[in-house]
Structures are given as C-alpha cells and as structure tokens.
Amino acid sequence: MSLDRTHPAIHVLAGVMVDGAGKVLLAQRPPGKHLAGAWEFPGGKREPGEAPLAALARELHEELGILLQGAEPLIRVPWQYDDKSLLLDAWIVRAWANEPASLDGQALRWSDPWSVDIADLAPADRAILQALRLPATYAITPADIEPVDADFVGHLVRTALERGERMIQLRLPRWLPGQVRALAAAVLPDVRLHRAHVLLNGDIEGALALGDGVGVHLPARLARVVNERPLPWGQLVAASCHDADELAHATAIGADFATLSPVASTPSHPGSAALGWDRFQQWLEGAALPVYALGGMRLDHVNQARSLGAQGVAGIRGFWHSAA
C-alpha cells in the first residue's frame, strides 16, 4: 500500500516477542481505538530524537512492564491507514526481564506463529507475521528438468526438506500442470511433516485443489492481472516483481511475499539488466511485504540481503547442490 508522501510517516516500533517454545505474544486493540478488536504486535510510537531500540524498550516497558534485554531487526512495513502514514518497524525480541502483563487493559495471548489466523491481525501487522514465519532461503527447481525425471525431483525435494529447506517453488516449464500437481501431491506428506511449503508456478487451481502446504507463485505477467488474493490465507501466495510498482501491486492483492529481480546478472536471463544492490534496497524500502533477492544469488548472499532489509535470497543454481 503506497504511502502519502505529503505527510511524514509516523514511526511505530513493534516488538515480536518470541518465548522459549517459539510462541509469539499478540495484543488485541481495545474498544474505542482504531481497528478495535484486531490483534497486533505490542509497541508504539517513537518520540522525536529517540533511537529506535530505545523507543522499543520504552514502549514495551510502558505497555507490558518488561525490561528489554536484546532485539534484532525483522522487517520495516510502510503502510497507509486512511489519512495516516505509518512506518511499522518490527524487531524480534527473545530476551527480556519480568513477565509481560496487560498494563493498558489490552487482551494478551501467546500463540504458535503458524496457528495464528492472519486475517485476525491488523493489516499492517500481517507482513510482520509472515516475515517471522518465512525462511531466509527460497529454492526454485531448475527449469530444464524433464517430466521423466519426476522421481529424481521428488528425491531432490525430500532431501532438501531433510536438510532444512522450508520453501520450494516447483517451476517446471517443460511439464504439464497435471504432472507438476502429481509431483506436489507425492511430496506433500514430507512437506507437511517438516511444516514446509511447496509453491506451484502460476497454477492457482492446482494449489486450491491440493490445499494445506501448497501455495502459488505468480509470474509477473499473471500477477499483473490478478486483482485479489487468489488463495486462502493459510496457503502462501508469492509474486515475481521487477520494480516498485509491481511490489506495490503484490501488496495490494494480499501476497505473502515477493521476489525482486534480477539483482545480479544471471545465465537464465542474459538480456535483463541487473538492478544491483543499491536499487534493490531503494525499491525494498517502499515494499510492505517480505521480499527475496533473486537473480544471480548464492546461499552466501543471505546475510547481505538481510542487512538491506530483505527476507533473504531465492535462487536456482547453487541452491540444490547440498540437497543432491
């Protein structure tokens, strides 16, 4: 959602408090407030001249009575609520003193991140939950694999899951949709066992039919003509983006995340001009959803991408060697 650039955005800090069991603390907005009844991550406005981490510590102390002992950046979400522009700056909090208490009269609850119904969250907070849920790497199958190699691809996917991959796109342009769906169905028990996800490239109907654990990745040409979220919130929706306008559209249709490419030159698209890290970061700053760097990426680019605010990196070559 694009921001109103005529007014400065209100900088709001949000603490994503994660306990030792991996549960996250949510607070419900009380009656009489904007978005009353919606759940959100606790926090509040940064005061002029206040450092972000100091603002987060103060807000969590005032709201919950805790003493912050450490935090790390998760995602920054620019958002527009009617005439109010926000920059929702979310940090993961894993260490604090004192038991969180409701000091503002708000309801509190600890929840497994994957059990949270994302539709119950305030709209700007949905991207925060997805950033918490999503992994730092997004593996995409090589495009030159033939349908006769279905057993090999199944082995590749299962091995990748066993070694820690949690999100895999089945991009197999030489296959018929039914063949890709059959492969997804074959690996789905392993996907669900590992609480992972496979995404079908452009096949919305296939993802709907297969259900939990199967999402859809919308190529840019398809994302442009989609005007609303094509799957239930429990199934991931991703969009391929190549500029700031496409990132804004991905947010508008309720995509859970996007890829932004090509960051670097890649053999699969030799004629495409690379964005470079500077432009990637520029467009990323206006994005209101988790974004993966794609195009010429290697696994060792994860830290660089995350230092710029990205969710992580996506790729084909180099993402499968450790799973072969």
Salt bridges, closest charged atoms under 4 A:
ASP4 OD2 - HIS7 ND1 3.14
GLU40 OE1 - ARG29 NH1 3.13
GLU50 OE2 - ARG58 NE 2.78
GLU59 OE2 - ARG58 NH1 3.00
GLU62 OE1 - ARG58 NH1 3.41
ASP89 OD2 - HIS11 NE2 2.93
ASP89 OD2 - ARG76 NH1 3.21
ASP112 OD2 - ARG195 NH2 3.28
GLU146 OE2 - ARG174 NH1 2.56
ASP190 OD1 - ARG158 NE 3.16
ASP203 OD2 - ARG181 NE 2.68
GLU246 OE2 - ARG224 NH2 3.27
GLU246 OE1 - HIS242 ND1 3.23
ASP256 OD2 - ARG229 NH2 2.92
ASP300 OD1 - ARG298 NE 3.01
